[in-house]
Amino acid sequence: MCNKGDLIKDLETLYSAKPVSAREAFRIQKELSRRVVQTPDPKRIHTIAGADIAICVKEKKLVCGMILFSYPELEEIERVWTVSDEVFPYIPGLLGFREAPCVIKTFGELSEPCDIIMIDGHGLAHPRGFGLACHVGVLLDILAVGVAKKCLYGDFSEPGFKKGERTLMRGRDGKVVGAALRTRDGVKPVFVSVGNRTDLDTSVAVALECSRGLRIPEPTRLADKYVGLLKKEVCR
């Protein structure tokens, strides 16, 4: 994993004070997508971080909250947060350029090691195979998993109604991009996809391990609640 100094250099290179154009963003996205690793890391996972972001529309700020847990016990270790300027507008398919800098900045505030990060968003299940979970995972050179509430890209059939049942999501070319996963009996599925340095089976297993009786896995569910509280303090 790269150190914090390397992260700062990457951010300075990719996200200057003047936002890149959409055309340049698409080019960078295509270039970075080649760096996604889709094989599992042999190292054992001891810690997992959940991250979520809220937007302060009037202030044009992004608030990111991140909670680090032990894995698989999911005992909270620490929580950190940051506020960042919005340096890139909302453009469908380019969410990483708007939100990844804030997530990476917040990751840098963690004082304890993090083995894997779970993002409330998509990884490979993206029109160009490079959603927010990939964006963050590649720049951090870390295991990353995307767990989204809605399907952004890919065709799938409804999984069975029991917890753990899943169906594959396939892109326009027929390739597998993720899985529709039932994390609790009878609830709507979540959409799991590889972010970086892992495979789909491992991503699904982590999402299930972190699902403690509710639809949304604990790392991102609690990060979402945390960000909701932060937004009330930061946004006017």
C-alpha positions in Angstrom: 0.0 0.0 0.0 1.3 3.5 -0.8 2.1 5.8 2.1 0.4 9.1 2.8 3.1 11.1 1.1 2.5 9.2 -2.1 -1.2 9.8 -1.8 -0.7 13.5 -1.5 1.5 13.5 -4.7 -1.2 11.5 -6.6 -3.8 14.0 -5.5 -1.8 17.0 -6.6 -1.2 15.4 -10.0 -4.8 14.3 -10.6 -6.8 17.0 -8.8 -5.3 20.4 -9.2 -7.1 23.6 -8.0 -8.5 24.0 -11.5 -10.8 21.1 -12.3 -10.0 18.9 -15.3 -12.6 19.0 -18.1 -15.0 16.2 -18.6 -13.1 15.1 -21.7 -9.8 14.9 -19.8 -11.6 13.1 -17.0 -12.8 10.4 -19.3 -9.2 10.0 -20.6 -7.8 9.7 -17.1 -10.6 7.3 -16.1 -9.8 5.1 -19.0 -6.1 5.2 -18.1 -6.7 4.4 -14.4 -9.2 1.6 -15.3 -6.3 -0.5 -16.6 -4.8 -0.5 -13.1 -7.7 -2.3 -11.5 -6.6 -5.7 -10.0 -9.3 -8.3 -10.0 -7.5 -11.1 -8.1 -7.8 -11.6 -4.4 -5.1 -10.4 -2.1 -3.6 -13.4 -0.1 -3.2 -11.3 3.1 -5.8 -11.9 5.8 -8.3 -9.0 6.4 -8.1 -7.7 10.0 -9.7 -4.3 9.5 -12.3 -2.8 7.3 -13.4 0.9 6.8 -16.7 2.1 5.6 -17.0 5.4 3.8 -19.8 7.7 2.8 -20.1 11.3 1.5 -22.7 14.1 1.9 -22.9 17.2 -0.2 -23.3 20.7 1.1 -25.0 22.2 -1.9 -24.9 25.9 -1.0 -21.4 25.8 0.3 -20.1 23.6 -2.5 -18.5 21.3 0.0 -18.2 17.6 0.4 -18.3 15.9 3.8 -16.8 12.5 4.1 -17.1 10.2 7.1 -15.1 7.0 7.6 -15.3 4.4 10.3 -12.7 1.7 10.8 -13.8 -1.6 12.3 -12.1 -4.8 13.3 -12.9 -7.7 10.9 -14.9 -9.9 11.1 -16.0 -8.8 14.6 -16.9 -5.3 13.4 -15.9 -3.6 16.6 -15.3 0.1 16.0 -11.7 1.2 16.2 -11.9 4.8 15.1 -13.9 7.3 13.1 -12.6 10.3 11.1 -14.0 12.9 8.9 -13.0 15.8 6.6 -14.5 18.6 4.6 -13.4 19.3 1.0 -14.2 21.9 -1.6 -16.1 20.6 -4.6 -13.5 20.7 -7.4 -15.4 18.8 -10.0 -19.1 19.0 -10.9 -21.7 16.2 -10.8 -21.4 14.4 -14.2 -23.0 11.0 -14.5 -20.3 8.3 -14.8 -17.6 10.6 -13.4 -18.5 10.5 -9.8 -15.0 9.5 -8.8 -13.6 12.8 -9.8 -16.0 14.6 -7.5 -15.9 12.3 -4.5 -12.6 10.2 -4.6 -10.4 13.1 -3.4 -12.5 13.6 -0.3 -12.5 9.9 0.5 -8.7 9.6 0.0 -8.2 12.7 2.1 -10.3 11.2 4.9 -8.5 7.9 4.6 -5.3 9.7 5.3 -6.6 10.8 8.7 -6.8 7.2 9.9 -4.2 6.5 12.6 -4.7 2.7 12.4 -4.0 0.4 9.4 -6.9 -0.4 7.1 -6.9 -3.6 5.1 -10.0 -3.1 3.0 -12.4 -0.2 2.3 -16.1 -0.6 1.6 -17.6 2.2 -0.5 -21.3 3.1 -0.8 -21.2 3.0 -4.5 -20.0 0.9 -7.5 -16.8 -0.6 -8.6 -16.7 -2.5 -11.9 -20.5 -2.3 -12.2 -20.1 1.0 -14.1 -20.5 1.9 -17.8 -16.8 2.2 -18.2 -15.8 -0.3 -15.5 -14.4 2.3 -13.2 -16.9 3.4 -10.5 -16.0 5.2 -7.2 -14.9 2.0 -5.5 -12.4 1.4 -8.3 -11.3 5.0 -8.3 -10.5 5.0 -4.6 -9.1 1.5 -4.6 -6.6 2.1 -7.4 -5.4 5.5 -6.1 -5.0 4.0 -2.6 -3.6 0.7 -3.9 -5.9 -1.0 -1.4 -8.5 -3.8 -1.4 -11.8 -2.1 -2.2 -15.4 -3.2 -2.6 -18.4 -1.3 -3.9 -21.8 -2.0 -2.3 -24.6 0.1 -3.8 -28.2 0.4 -3.0 -29.3 0.8 -6.6 -28.1 -0.8 -9.9 -26.2 1.7 -12.1 -25.1 -0.6 -14.9 -25.6 -4.3 -15.8 -28.4 -6.7 -16.4 -29.4 -9.2 -13.7 -32.3 -11.4 -12.7 -33.8 -11.1 -9.2 -32.0 -13.4 -6.7 -33.8 -15.8 -4.4 -35.4 -14.4 -1.3 -33.0 -16.0 1.3 -30.0 -14.2 2.7 -26.9 -15.1 0.7 -28.6 -15.7 -2.6 -27.2 -13.8 -5.5 -27.3 -13.5 -9.3 -24.6 -12.2 -11.6 -24.8 -8.7 -13.2 -23.5 -8.6 -16.8 -22.5 -5.7 -18.9 -23.5 -5.0 -22.6 -20.6 -7.3 -23.7 -21.8 -10.2 -21.5 -19.0 -9.9 -19.0 -19.7 -10.2 -15.3 -19.5 -6.8 -13.6 -21.0 -7.6 -10.2 -23.7 -9.4 -8.2 -27.2 -8.6 -7.0 -27.0 -9.9 -3.4 -29.7 -10.7 -0.9 -28.2 -9.6 2.5 -31.4 -10.4 4.5 -34.4 -12.6 3.8 -36.9 -10.9 1.7 -35.3 -7.4 1.4 -34.2 -5.7 -1.8 -30.8 -6.8 -3.0 -27.7 -4.7 -2.8 -25.3 -4.5 -5.7 -21.8 -5.7 -5.0 -18.8 -5.2 -7.4 -15.0 -5.3 -7.3 -13.2 -2.1 -6.5 -9.6 -3.2 -6.5 -7.3 -6.1 -5.5 -10.1 -8.6 -4.9 -12.5 -10.8 -6.8 -16.3 -11.0 -6.9 -16.6 -14.0 -4.6 -14.5 -12.3 -1.9 -16.4 -9.1 -2.3 -19.7 -10.9 -1.8 -18.3 -12.8 1.1 -17.2 -9.6 2.8 -20.6 -7.9 2.2 -22.4 -10.9 3.7 -20.0 -11.1 6.7 -20.7 -7.4 7.4 -24.5 -7.7 7.1 -25.8 -8.0 10.6 -29.5 -8.5 10.2 -30.1 -5.4 8.0 -30.0 -4.8 4.3 -27.0 -2.5 4.2 -23.6 -3.9 5.5 -22.6 -2.3 8.8 -19.5 -0.4 7.6 -21.4 1.7 5.0 -24.6 1.8 7.0 -23.0 3.3 10.0 -20.8 5.6 7.9 -24.0 6.9 6.3 -25.5 7.7 9.7 -22.2 9.3 10.8 -22.1 11.5 7.7 -25.8 12.5 8.3 -24.8 13.9 11.7 -21.8 15.6 10.3 -23.8 17.3 7.5 -26.1 18.9 10.1 -23.0 20.5 11.7 -21.2 21.5 8.6 -23.9 22.5 6.1 -25.9 25.7 6.8 
